[in-house]
Amino acid sequence: MRKHLVLVGGGHAHMVTLENIGQFVEKGYKVTVIAPSFHHYYSGMGPGMLGNTYTSEAIRFDTKRVVTSLGGIFVKDRVVRIDPDKKIAFTQAEKAFPYDVLSFNAGSYVPMESILETLEDKDREDKDRENKDRENIYPVKPIERLMEASEKLKLLFKEKPSTISVVGGGPSSAEVAGNVWQLARLTKGYLPKIRIFAGKKFMARFPDSIRQRIFSVFLKRGIEIIEQGYVKTVTRERITLESGIIFDTDFVFMALGVKPSTLFEASGLPMGPDKGLRVNQYLQSVAYPEIFGGGDCIYFEPQPLDKVGVYAVRENPVLLHNLMAKLDGRPLEPFDPGPDYLLIFNLGGKTGILRKNKWVFGGRLAFMIKDYIDRKFIKRFQAIEKN
Ligand SMILES: Cc1cc2nc3c(=O)[nH]c(=O)nc-3n(C[C@H](O)[C@H](O)[C@H](O)COP(=O)(O)OP(=O)(O)OC[C@H]3O[C@@H](n4cnc5c(N)ncnc54)[C@H](O)[C@@H]3O)c2cc1C
């Protein structure tokens, strides 16, 4: 029997492994990639896609095509749990995939159930009704849904004056609000009112130099930042704060921060405090040496990491090396998260804010740098599709 490598998710941390599937196949290993979508969308360009700077085709990677052209097997499905003792991964379609080595790059999700008003209301009769009630409520992840949101917003802006709410006060909230503003200008319909519900403090994790710049850009655009406390419940028509204050809305983005995939809890694997897969310096499960992981879904035990694509990207070469080394029976390589990373937010209107160490600046140049880096990144991987 050929040794079997199973990759769960084809996200940012698996890109280089996907690029090199041919090497595994040449050595006689079988490689299966299980992911819920044929494409992987590059999150750094997601808000720009929402704002119509990029098309959806420009920001995505054709996972299925790359995997199959390099001799791997692509399965469109979602892994729901694994049995780490028997070394089997189970999917939503009730298929079982035995593995010798497995790597998780299953990303993260926006935990929003706790503030969405649910079926408890007496007059809500069934699930269809609940789904309809949620049709104008979009989480900022998965990124592909931002395209759907963008199309709906264009229709809304043409139809009537509206209010767009962004729940959450971090970077993705700022990027989404800024790009909704841009989209409205490009659409040439009714200009919406845009409100950010930022809890008690907008961009609380960031220094004043960043906060003030974003405040000033948004003030000029008429984007309202509400810092009167946390949101208690959300429906498609109403945002209610914990204090009881109610705001009307027509469309809602949920940007509440992200949590690692729920897979690890379902599989009884050791996790970190955030419920991410607990991994050691080799990006390897602390309990099961044949399990690895990268990106937002892991808890890196030596040093907890921010949930940013930068770390997922930096993990790529180490994951490639370690997955191959584990199959070959060679020594593993440790992951070094490296120095502070460059952060650039796309605020729409071809404006950005750049931060590196203590250095901060905003404006068109910041956006241009981000645009250049992001386009270069995705083009590198899209080039593999053409091979
Ligand atoms: C709006 C927004 C903008 C952002 N901008 C930036 C930025 O500019 N720079 C930056 O560094 N970070 C940015 N981030 C953070 C960045 O998105 C994440 O850190 C990054 O996506 C993590 O990559 P990942 O590969 O771990 O996860 P993901 O990109 O989420 O990829 C996970 C993959 O796994 C698949 N998957 C999920 N569940 C399963 C399952 N059960 N079985 C199989 N496959 C599964 C998914 O389909 C997906 O393809 C942004 C985040 C958001 C929300």
The ligand as an SDF file (V2000), in Angstrom:
LIG
                    3D

 53 58  0  0  0  0  0  0  0  0999 V2000
  -11.9240   40.4630    5.6690 C   0  0  0  0  0  0  0  0  0  0  0  0
  -10.5790   39.9170    6.0630 C   0  0  0  0  0  0  0  0  0  0  0  0
   -9.4180   40.5050    5.5790 C   0  0  0  0  0  0  0  0  0  0  0  0
   -8.1570   40.0250    5.9460 C   0  0  0  0  0  0  0  0  0  0  0  0
   -7.0390   40.6360    5.4570 N   0  0  0  0  0  0  0  0  0  0  0  0
   -5.8350   40.1750    5.7990 C   0  0  0  0  0  0  0  0  0  0  0  0
   -4.6410   40.7770    5.2810 C   0  0  0  0  0  0  0  0  0  0  0  0
   -4.6980   41.7470    4.5280 O   0  0  0  0  0  0  0  0  0  0  0  0
   -3.4390   40.2540    5.6650 N   0  0  0  0  0  0  0  0  0  0  0  0
   -3.3640   39.1890    6.5220 C   0  0  0  0  0  0  0  0  0  0  0  0
   -2.2440   38.7590    6.8160 O   0  0  0  0  0  0  0  0  0  0  0  0
   -4.4650   38.6000    7.0280 N   0  0  0  0  0  0  0  0  0  0  0  0
   -5.6870   39.0610    6.6880 C   0  0  0  0  0  0  0  0  0  0  0  0
   -6.8080   38.4540    7.2000 N   0  0  0  0  0  0  0  0  0  0  0  0
   -6.6480   37.2680    8.0600 C   0  0  0  0  0  0  0  0  0  0  0  0
   -6.5690   36.0540    7.1550 C   0  0  0  0  0  0  0  0  0  0  0  0
   -7.8040   35.8990    6.5010 O   0  0  0  0  0  0  0  0  0  0  0  0
   -6.3480   34.7420    7.8650 C   0  0  0  0  0  0  0  0  0  0  0  0
   -5.3290   34.8350    8.7910 O   0  0  0  0  0  0  0  0  0  0  0  0
   -6.0010   33.6880    6.8040 C   0  0  0  0  0  0  0  0  0  0  0  0
   -7.1120   33.5080    5.9450 O   0  0  0  0  0  0  0  0  0  0  0  0
   -5.6410   32.3820    7.4330 C   0  0  0  0  0  0  0  0  0  0  0  0
   -5.3890   31.4660    6.4190 O   0  0  0  0  0  0  0  0  0  0  0  0
   -5.8320   29.9690    6.5570 P   0  0  0  0  0  0  0  0  0  0  0  0
   -5.3130   29.2910    5.3620 O   0  0  0  0  0  0  0  0  0  0  0  0
   -5.4970   29.4460    7.8850 O   0  0  0  0  0  0  0  0  0  0  0  0
   -7.4340   29.9830    6.5210 O   0  0  0  0  0  0  0  0  0  0  0  0
   -8.4240   30.2240    5.3240 P   0  0  0  0  0  0  0  0  0  0  0  0
   -7.9240   31.2630    4.4150 O   0  0  0  0  0  0  0  0  0  0  0  0
   -9.7700   30.4390    5.9640 O   0  0  0  0  0  0  0  0  0  0  0  0
   -8.4430   28.8450    4.5260 O   0  0  0  0  0  0  0  0  0  0  0  0
   -8.9830   27.6930    5.0850 C   0  0  0  0  0  0  0  0  0  0  0  0
   -9.4090   26.7650    4.0010 C   0  0  0  0  0  0  0  0  0  0  0  0
   -9.8920   25.5700    4.5750 O   0  0  0  0  0  0  0  0  0  0  0  0
  -11.1060   25.1730    3.9840 C   0  0  0  0  0  0  0  0  0  0  0  0
  -11.8870   24.4900    5.0110 N   0  0  0  0  0  0  0  0  0  0  0  0
  -12.5670   25.0510    6.0340 C   0  0  0  0  0  0  0  0  0  0  0  0
  -13.1610   24.0930    6.7700 N   0  0  0  0  0  0  0  0  0  0  0  0
  -12.8400   22.9110    6.2140 C   0  0  0  0  0  0  0  0  0  0  0  0
  -13.1600   21.5490    6.5440 C   0  0  0  0  0  0  0  0  0  0  0  0
  -13.9350   21.2380    7.5570 N   0  0  0  0  0  0  0  0  0  0  0  0
  -12.6660   20.5640    5.7480 N   0  0  0  0  0  0  0  0  0  0  0  0
  -11.8750   20.8790    4.7060 C   0  0  0  0  0  0  0  0  0  0  0  0
  -11.5360   22.1400    4.3650 N   0  0  0  0  0  0  0  0  0  0  0  0
  -12.0180   23.1470    5.1100 C   0  0  0  0  0  0  0  0  0  0  0  0
  -11.7360   26.4780    3.5110 C   0  0  0  0  0  0  0  0  0  0  0  0
  -12.5960   26.2630    2.4190 O   0  0  0  0  0  0  0  0  0  0  0  0
  -10.5350   27.3120    3.1270 C   0  0  0  0  0  0  0  0  0  0  0  0
  -10.1950   27.1310    1.7780 O   0  0  0  0  0  0  0  0  0  0  0  0
   -8.0680   38.9240    6.8390 C   0  0  0  0  0  0  0  0  0  0  0  0
   -9.2300   38.3260    7.3290 C   0  0  0  0  0  0  0  0  0  0  0  0
  -10.4820   38.8020    6.9430 C   0  0  0  0  0  0  0  0  0  0  0  0
  -11.7290   38.1460    7.4830 C   0  0  0  0  0  0  0  0  0  0  0  0
  1  2  1  0
  2  3  1  0
  2 52  2  0
  3  4  2  0
  4  5  1  0
  4 50  1  0
  5  6  2  0
  6  7  1  0
  6 13  1  0
  7  8  2  0
  7  9  1  0
  9 10  1  0
 10 11  2  0
 10 12  1  0
 12 13  2  0
 13 14  1  0
 14 15  1  0
 14 50  1  0
 15 16  1  0
 16 17  1  0
 16 18  1  0
 18 19  1  0
 18 20  1  0
 20 21  1  0
 20 22  1  0
 22 23  1  0
 23 24  1  0
 24 25  2  0
 24 26  1  0
 24 27  1  0
 27 28  1  0
 28 29  2  0
 28 30  1  0
 28 31  1  0
 31 32  1  0
 32 33  1  0
 33 34  1  0
 33 48  1  0
 34 35  1  0
 35 36  1  0
 35 46  1  0
 36 37  1  0
 36 45  1  0
 37 38  2  0
 38 39  1  0
 39 40  1  0
 39 45  2  0
 40 41  1  0
 40 42  2  0
 42 43  1  0
 43 44  2  0
 44 45  1  0
 46 47  1  0
 46 48  1  0
 48 49  1  0
 50 51  2  0
 51 52  1  0
 52 53  1  0
M  END
$$$$
